[in-house]
Amino acid sequence: MNDNEYFGASEAELGFLKEIVRMLPAGLTVQDAHGELLLVNDAAASQLGMDGSRPSPDLAPRREACRQALSAGQAVVTEEALHNGAARQVLLTTHRPVRLAGRQLLISASSDITEQKNFEDQLFRSAYFDELTGLPSRRVIEHRANGLLARDSDERFALAFLDVDNFKHINDYYGHAVGDALLVELSKRLGRDLRDSDMLSRISGDEFLLLLSPIQSQEEVAEFMQSTLQRLTAPFFIDHSEIFASTSVGISLYPDHGSSFETLRQNADIAMYRIKNDGKGSAAFFDSSMEREALARMKVEQSLRLAILEKRFCCAFQSKVDIRTQAVKGIEALVRLRDDEGVIQAPGSFINLASELGLIDELTHLVLAEIVKSIDLINETFGAEATISINVAAKQAGNPEFMRSFAQALDDTGFPQRFMIELTEDAFVAKNHFQDEILPMFRKLGVGISIDDFGTGYSSLSALADITADEIKIDRSFITDIHKRPRSQGILRAIESLSEALGMTVIAEGLESYEELAYLQAATKIRYAQGYYFSRPIFLEELKFATSVASEARVNVASRPMQQNRQGYSRASGYRR
């Protein structure tokens, strides 16, 4: 091969190599010691905006990195964030100084890692920030609080636990989309007027933590929280709806109420629960008496879980009586708890907690099992035609999975038509499709529907027109001393008239005196009542005794002298079937 042939081959090879470099997927540039670019491949031209496809980004940071690599004589690996307006491109670049043919050159190779960085940022935000509100997560506020605690200084701070009141009702009534929008707007109002050193965090569905640091006094914190709660009293306008929302707040102070984040959070939580129990919508500071209450609550919780395992729940039955004939129309099954010492506890001490802990479904099935097990005694005592009412919480009524299983359990008894489900009004007004999807299951089985405690929840007389029910139970607050209360009498007449027009049977709850009975008999068309005047709740172990007494003597309640009042609470034996 002569020199010309060799030279031609080298030119071909050189052109071939240049083409390969030009088409490399990684950006490649070569520059001299003065910063002049000697080679730029297509990928680099696109990355650096040198191909005319977009405005060139700010390259000053890149030039500085190149200068440092050349002066140090060592390779430098950097992440380059190139901004073009709101758009961001991230390059992972290696700057390597080399010496070729007596010249100091810098070879830079860049890979586009924008997609990877965006994914990493998304993971970071999901780990440390709430997706809905954009607020920091619990781990962020915990890290901030622990940082303050680690300073070992005398600087005080406050930790507030905030819980939105009745958020489940808002979610059920307006829908989850509106509920989410409410949380966003609520977080904006809560975050207003915060200092850079303060922090608001959303830690779960409707729960927030607020760190106020530094603080000078408890009075300062109380004044701030009062202004914040006042800000929440204005309605929220969301999706053409006017929504009112309040927040219950518990506050703990460092170092007064704890020296660790978890202790401070727990104590703020305890104070918040005091507010929930006392009426909601305000704030309270933690004190030692609350801790004792929390310990008592925890004891009840532990007893509740143990009682379910040990089947220490039992049923009591109270009659619904025809106030004109004393015949038993039906009975209501009431759940009771035997504590560690065998003492019977009324549901007020555990039923709300059971609902909070997710144990209410199991309790409802336990009640049904007790009824089925004792159906012969129930029939002998109250009559085989008496309906049997079981209470179902609104939370359960809005849960199709539970209601389907409960409907199946009622059907499995073989006598589902004997049963009546008692629900409070919020089960009907919530947008959980109870009437469209769940109610037909029970109608098909012949199960009756009763509205319990009417007048104490979300009730209005107009709402009755949209409720499909067989029975309405007027809350005892309207019946107590009804003969002395003209306003309650007017309300009672209105409910009675509308219920009659809609074909609902009316039950007066909590009847306790002869005077109340006499008023209902003389001034209303109400036929049925339930209360201690007729009978206290009777337990299963009493049913056999009550049945034997009933076989010996039938005593008509109507034959008692008028002055008798609440004597002999065990009166099941006196009812006519």
C-alpha positions in Angstrom: 0.0 0.0 0.0 1.5 3.4 -1.0 1.3 6.6 1.2 -1.7 8.0 -0.7 -3.7 4.8 -0.1 -2.8 4.9 3.6 -3.8 8.5 3.9 -7.1 7.9 2.2 -7.9 5.1 4.6 -7.1 7.3 7.6 -9.4 10.0 6.3 -12.2 7.5 5.9 -11.6 6.2 9.4 -11.5 9.7 10.8 -14.8 10.5 9.1 -16.3 7.3 10.4 -15.2 8.1 13.9 -16.6 11.7 13.7 -20.0 10.3 12.5 -20.1 7.9 15.5 -19.3 10.7 17.9 -22.0 12.9 16.3 -24.6 10.2 16.8 -23.8 9.2 20.3 -26.9 9.3 22.6 -24.8 11.0 25.3 -23.9 14.6 24.9 -20.2 15.0 24.2 -18.2 18.3 24.0 -14.5 19.0 23.7 -13.1 22.4 24.6 -9.6 23.9 25.0 -8.0 25.7 28.0 -9.6 29.0 26.9 -13.1 27.5 26.9 -13.5 27.5 23.2 -15.6 24.5 22.0 -13.8 22.4 19.5 -16.4 19.6 19.2 -20.1 19.4 20.0 -22.1 16.3 19.0 -25.8 16.4 18.2 -26.9 15.3 21.7 -24.9 18.0 23.4 -26.1 20.6 21.0 -29.7 19.7 21.8 -29.0 19.5 25.6 -27.3 22.9 25.6 -29.7 24.6 23.3 -27.1 25.1 20.6 -29.1 23.5 17.8 -31.7 26.3 17.6 -34.6 24.1 18.8 -35.1 26.2 21.9 -33.6 29.2 23.7 -30.2 28.4 25.2 -30.3 27.9 28.9 -28.0 29.7 31.4 -24.6 28.0 30.9 -22.6 30.0 33.5 -22.7 27.2 36.1 -21.4 24.8 33.5 -18.5 27.1 32.4 -17.5 27.4 36.1 -17.5 23.6 36.5 -15.4 23.3 33.4 -12.9 25.9 34.6 -12.5 24.2 38.0 -11.9 20.8 36.3 -9.2 22.3 34.1 -7.5 24.2 36.9 -7.6 21.2 39.2 -6.5 18.7 36.5 -8.9 16.2 37.9 -12.2 14.7 36.7 -15.3 16.3 38.1 -18.8 14.7 38.1 -21.7 17.2 38.5 -25.5 17.3 38.3 -26.4 20.2 36.1 -29.8 21.8 36.3 -30.5 23.8 33.1 -33.5 26.1 33.4 -35.4 27.5 30.5 -38.3 29.4 32.1 -40.4 27.0 34.1 -38.9 24.0 32.3 -36.0 22.2 33.9 -33.5 19.7 32.4 -31.0 17.8 34.6 -27.8 16.4 33.2 -25.3 14.1 34.9 -22.0 15.3 33.4 -18.4 14.1 33.8 -15.7 16.7 33.0 -12.4 15.0 32.3 -9.2 17.0 31.6 -6.8 15.4 29.1 -3.6 16.3 27.3 -3.5 15.6 23.6 -0.8 16.6 21.1 0.6 19.1 23.6 -2.8 20.8 24.2 -4.8 20.9 27.4 -8.4 19.8 26.6 -11.5 19.1 28.5 -13.8 16.3 27.4 -17.4 16.5 28.9 -19.9 13.7 28.6 -23.5 14.3 29.7 -26.5 12.0 30.2 -30.1 13.4 30.5 -31.4 12.3 33.9 -34.4 14.7 33.9 -37.0 11.9 34.0 -35.1 10.1 36.8 -34.8 13.2 38.9 -38.5 14.0 38.4 -39.3 10.5 39.7 -36.9 10.9 42.6 -38.5 14.3 43.4 -42.0 12.7 43.2 -40.9 10.0 45.7 -39.4 12.6 48.0 -42.6 14.7 48.0 -44.7 11.6 48.6 -42.5 10.7 51.5 -42.3 14.1 53.0 -45.3 16.1 51.8 -49.0 15.5 51.7 -50.2 15.1 48.1 -53.6 16.7 48.7 -52.7 19.9 50.6 -48.9 20.1 49.9 -48.3 20.4 53.6 -45.3 18.6 55.2 -45.9 15.1 56.4 -45.7 13.9 60.0 -42.0 12.8 59.7 -41.1 16.4 58.6 -42.7 18.0 61.6 -41.3 15.3 63.9 -37.8 16.0 62.5 -38.3 19.7 63.1 -39.5 19.2 66.7 -36.7 16.8 67.5 -34.2 19.4 66.1 -35.6 21.9 68.6 -35.4 19.3 71.4 -31.8 18.5 70.6 -30.7 22.1 71.1 -31.0 21.6 74.8 -32.0 25.3 75.3 -34.6 27.0 77.3 -36.6 27.9 74.1 -40.3 26.9 74.5 -42.6 25.7 71.8 -46.2 24.5 71.4 -47.5 21.4 69.6 -51.2 21.5 68.6 -53.2 18.5 67.5 -56.2 19.6 65.3 -59.1 17.4 64.2 -61.9 18.4 61.9 -65.3 18.0 63.6 -67.8 15.7 62.0 -65.7 15.3 58.9 -67.2 11.9 58.1 -70.7 13.4 58.0 -69.4 16.1 55.6 -67.7 13.4 53.4 -70.9 11.2 53.5 -73.3 14.1 52.7 -71.4 16.1 50.1 -69.1 13.4 48.7 -65.3 12.7 49.0 -64.4 15.2 46.3 -66.0 18.1 48.3 -64.4 16.6 51.5 -60.9 16.8 49.9 -61.5 20.3 48.6 -62.6 21.3 52.1 -59.3 19.9 53.6 -57.4 22.0 51.1 -59.2 25.2 51.9 -59.1 24.4 55.6 -55.3 23.9 55.5 -55.0 27.4 53.8 -56.9 29.1 56.6 -54.9 27.2 59.3 -51.7 28.1 57.7 -52.4 31.8 57.5 -50.4 34.1 59.8 -47.8 31.4 60.5 -44.1 32.5 60.9 -41.3 30.9 58.9 -40.3 29.1 62.1 -43.8 27.6 62.6 -45.0 24.5 60.7 -48.4 23.0 59.8 -48.5 19.3 58.9 -51.3 17.1 57.8 -50.7 13.7 59.5 -53.8 11.8 58.4 -57.2 12.1 56.8 -58.7 15.0 58.8 -55.9 15.5 61.4 -53.3 18.2 61.5 -50.3 19.0 63.7 -49.2 22.6 64.2 -45.8 23.5 65.6 -45.4 27.0 67.0 -41.9 28.0 67.8 -40.7 30.0 69.6 -43.4 31.0 72.2 -43.3 33.2 75.2 -46.3 32.1 77.1 -49.4 29.9 77.2 -51.5 33.1 76.9 -49.8 33.9 73.6 -50.6 30.5 72.2 -54.2 30.6 73.4 -54.7 34.0 71.7 -53.3 32.7 68.5 -55.4 29.6 68.5 -58.5 31.6 69.3 -58.0 33.8 66.3 -57.3 30.7 64.1 -60.6 29.0 65.2 -62.5 32.3 64.7 -61.2 32.3 61.1 -62.7 28.9 60.6 -66.2 30.0 61.6 -66.8 31.6 58.2 -68.4 29.2 55.7 -66.5 27.4 53.0 -68.0 27.7 49.5 -67.2 24.6 47.6 -68.9 23.1 44.5 -71.9 25.5 44.9 -72.3 24.3 48.5 -72.0 26.4 51.7 -70.2 24.2 54.2 -69.5 25.0 57.8 -66.6 23.2 59.5 -65.0 23.5 62.9 -61.9 22.0 64.4 -61.2 20.7 67.9 -57.7 21.5 69.1 -55.5 20.0 71.9 -52.3 21.8 72.8 -49.2 20.7 74.7 -46.2 22.9 75.6 -42.5 22.2 75.8 -41.1 21.6 78.4 -44.3 21.8 80.6 -46.0 18.8 79.1 -43.2 16.5 77.8 -39.6 16.3 76.8 -40.1 14.1 73.6 -42.0 14.6 70.4 -44.1 11.5 71.0 -45.1 12.5 74.5 -46.0 16.0 73.4 -48.1 14.6 70.5 -49.9 12.2 72.7 -50.7 14.8 75.3 -52.0 17.2 72.6 -54.1 14.3 71.3 -55.5 13.7 74.8 -56.4 17.4 75.2 -58.1 17.3 71.8 -60.3 14.3 72.8 -61.4 16.3 75.9 -62.6 19.0 73.5 -64.4 16.4 71.3 -66.2 15.1 74.4 -67.1 18.6 75.7 -68.7 19.9 72.6 -66.1 20.4 69.8 -64.9 23.5 68.0 -62.6 24.9 70.6 -59.1 24.5 72.0 -57.7 23.2 75.3 -54.3 22.8 76.9 -53.2 19.5 78.3 -53.3 18.9 82.0 -52.6 16.0 84.3 -56.3 15.2 84.9 -56.7 14.5 81.1 -54.0 11.9 81.4 -56.0 10.1 84.0 -59.0 10.2 81.8 -57.0 8.9 78.9 -55.7 6.0 81.0 -59.3 5.2 82.0 -60.3 5.3 78.3 -57.4 3.0 77.5 -58.6 0.6 80.2 -62.1 0.6 78.7 -60.6 0.0 75.2 -58.6 -3.0 76.5 -61.6 -4.3 78.4 -63.7 -3.9 75.3 -61.3 -6.0 73.1 -61.0 -8.6 75.8 -64.8 -8.7 76.3 -65.3 -9.5 72.6 -62.7 -12.3 72.8 -64.3 -13.7 76.0 -67.9 -13.1 74.7 -68.8 -11.0 77.8 -71.4 -9.0 75.9 -75.0 -9.8 76.6 -78.4 -8.6 75.5 -81.3 -6.9 77.3 -84.7 -6.6 75.7 -87.2 -3.7 76.2 -90.7 -3.8 74.9 -92.5 -1.4 72.6 -96.1 -1.4 74.0 -99.5 -0.4 72.7 -100.4 2.3 75.2 -104.1 1.6 74.8 -104.2 -2.2 75.0 -100.8 -2.9 76.7 -100.1 -5.5 74.0 -96.4 -5.9 73.0 -95.8 -4.7 69.5 -92.1 -5.5 69.5 -88.9 -5.5 71.5 -85.6 -3.7 71.1 -82.4 -5.7 71.7 -79.9 -3.6 73.7 -76.3 -4.6 74.0 -74.6 -4.6 77.4 -71.1 -5.3 78.7 -70.2 -7.3 81.8 -67.0 -5.8 83.2 -64.2 -7.7 84.9 -66.2 -7.7 88.1 -69.4 -8.9 86.5 -71.1 -5.5 86.7 -73.4 -4.6 83.7 -72.2 -1.5 81.8 -74.7 0.5 79.7 -73.7 1.2 76.1 -72.9 4.9 76.8 -69.6 3.8 78.3 -68.4 1.7 75.3 -70.5 2.0 72.2 -68.8 5.1 70.7 -65.4 3.6 71.5 -66.4 0.4 69.8 -67.3 2.4 66.7 -64.0 4.3 66.8 -62.0 1.0 67.1 -63.8 -0.7 64.3 -65.4 -3.3 66.7 -69.0 -2.2 66.2 -69.6 -4.6 63.3 -68.6 -7.6 65.5 -70.8 -6.3 68.3 -73.9 -6.2 66.0 -73.3 -9.7 64.8 -72.9 -10.8 68.5 -76.3 -9.3 69.3 -78.0 -11.1 66.4 -76.3 -14.4 67.6 -77.7 -13.9 71.1 -81.2 -13.3 69.7 -81.1 -16.4 67.6 -79.8 -18.5 70.5 -82.7 -17.3 72.7 -85.5 -17.0 70.2 -87.7 -19.6 72.1 -87.5 -17.7 75.4 -88.1 -14.4 73.5 -91.2 -15.9 71.9 -92.5 -17.3 75.2 -92.0 -14.0 77.0 -93.0 -11.4 74.4 -95.0 -13.3 71.9 -94.0 -14.9 68.6 -95.4 -12.0 66.6 -93.4 -9.3 68.3 -90.8 -7.6 66.0 -87.2 -7.6 67.1 -85.3 -4.4 66.7 -81.5 -4.2 66.3 -79.5 -1.0 66.4 -77.2 -0.3 63.4 -74.9 2.7 63.5 -74.9 5.2 60.7 -71.3 4.4 60.0 -72.3 0.7 59.4 -75.3 1.7 57.3 -73.0 3.5 54.9 -70.7 0.4 54.6 -72.2 -1.8 51.8 -69.8 -4.7 52.7 -71.1 -4.9 56.3 -74.7 -4.4 55.4 -74.5 -7.2 52.8 -73.1 -9.5 55.4 -75.7 -8.4 58.0 -78.5 -8.9 55.5 -77.2 -12.4 54.8 -77.0 -13.1 58.5 -80.6 -12.0 59.0 -81.7 -14.2 56.1 -79.8 -17.2 57.6 -81.9 -17.0 60.8 -84.9 -18.3 58.9 -87.1 -15.5 60.2 -85.8 -12.3 58.7 -89.3 -10.7 58.6 -89.3 -10.6 62.4 -86.5 -8.1 62.4 -86.4 -4.3 62.3 -83.2 -2.3 61.9 -83.1 0.9 64.0 -81.0 3.7 62.3 -80.4 7.4 63.3 -81.4 10.0 60.7 -77.9 10.7 59.5 -77.8 7.2 57.9 -80.6 8.4 55.6 -79.4 11.9 54.7 -75.8 11.0 54.0 -74.9 10.6 50.3 -73.9 7.0 50.8 -76.7 5.6 48.6 -78.2 3.8 51.6 -81.8 4.1 50.2 -80.9 3.3 46.6 -78.5 0.4 47.1 -78.7 -1.0 50.6 -82.3 -0.6 51.7 -83.7 -2.8 48.8 -81.7 -5.8 50.2 -83.6 -5.6 53.5 -86.9 -4.8 51.9 -86.5 -8.0 49.8 -86.1 -10.0 53.1 -89.1 -8.3 54.7 -86.9 -6.5 57.3 -88.5 -3.4 58.7 -86.7 0.0 59.0 -87.0 2.3 62.0 -85.7 5.9 62.5 -84.2 6.1 66.0 -83.8 9.1 68.2 -85.7 11.3 65.8 -85.2 15.0 66.6 -81.6 14.9 67.8 -79.6 14.6 64.7 -79.9 16.1 61.2 -83.7 15.8 61.2 -86.1 18.2 59.6 -89.8 17.5 59.0 -89.2 18.0 55.2 -86.4 15.3 55.4 -89.0 12.8 56.4 -90.6 12.9 53.0 -87.4 11.5 51.4 -87.0 8.7 54.0 -88.3 5.3 53.3 -89.0 3.8 56.8 -91.7 1.8 58.6 -91.3 3.3 62.1 -90.2 6.6 63.6 -89.1 6.8 67.3 -89.4 10.2 68.8 -86.5 10.9 71.1 -87.1 10.9 74.8 -86.1 14.6 75.1 -89.5 15.5 73.5 -91.4 13.0 75.7 -90.0 13.9 79.1 -92.6 16.0 80.9 -94.5 16.4 77.7 -97.7 17.3 79.7 -95.9 20.5 81.0 -94.2 21.7 77.7 -96.5 23.3 75.2 -93.7 23.8 72.6 -92.7 20.2 72.7 -96.4 19.3 72.3 -96.6 21.4 69.1 -93.5 19.7 67.7 -94.9 16.3 68.7 -98.2 17.0 66.8 -96.3 18.0 63.7 -94.1 14.9 63.7 -97.2 12.7 64.4 -99.2 14.3 61.5 -96.4 14.0 58.9 -95.6 10.4 60.0 -99.2 9.4 59.7 -99.4 10.9 56.2 -96.3 9.0 55.2 -97.6 5.7 56.7 -95.0 5.4 59.5 -95.8 4.0 62.9 -94.8 6.4 65.7 -93.0 5.2 68.9 -92.6 7.5 71.9 -89.2 6.7 73.5 -88.4 7.2 77.2 -91.9 7.1 78.7 -91.4 7.2 82.4 -94.4 8.6 84.2 -98.2 8.2 84.3 -98.6 11.8 83.4 -96.7 11.4 80.2 -98.7 8.3 79.3 -102.0 10.1 80.1 -101.1 13.0 77.8 -100.2 10.7 74.9 -103.5 8.8 75.3 -105.6 11.9 75.6 -104.0 14.5 73.3 -102.3 12.4 70.5 -103.0 9.5 68.2 -99.7 7.8 69.1 -100.4 4.2 69.8 -97.0 2.9 70.9 -94.4 3.8 73.5 -91.2 2.4 75.0 -89.7 3.2 78.4 -89.3 2.4 82.1 -92.9 3.2 82.8 -93.7 -0.2 81.2 -90.5 -2.1 81.6 -86.8 -1.8 82.2 -84.7 -3.8 79.8 -84.8 -7.5 80.7 -81.7 -9.7 80.4 -81.6 -13.2 78.9 -81.2 -14.9 82.3 -84.4 -13.1 83.5 -86.5 -14.3 80.6 -87.0 -17.8 81.9 -88.1 -16.4 85.2 -90.3 -13.8 83.5 -91.9 -16.6 81.5 -92.8 -18.7 84.5 -94.3 -15.7 86.3 -96.3 -14.9 83.2 -97.8 -18.4 83.2 -99.0 -17.9 86.8 -100.6 -14.5 86.5 -101.4 -12.0 83.8 -101.6 -8.5 85.3 -103.0 -5.7 83.0 -101.0 -2.6 83.3 -104.1 -0.5 82.8 -105.6 -1.8 86.0 -103.0 -0.1 88.2 -104.0 2.9 90.2 -103.2 6.3 88.6 -100.8 7.3 91.3 -98.5 4.3 90.5 -95.4 5.4 88.8 -92.3 3.4 87.8 -92.9 0.6 90.3 -91.9 -3.0 89.5 -89.7 -2.4 86.5 -89.8 -6.1 85.4 -93.3 -6.0 83.8 -92.9 -8.2 80.8 -95.2 -10.6 82.6 -98.0 -8.0 82.6 -98.2 -7.6 78.8 -100.8 -9.0 76.6 -99.7 -10.8 73.5 
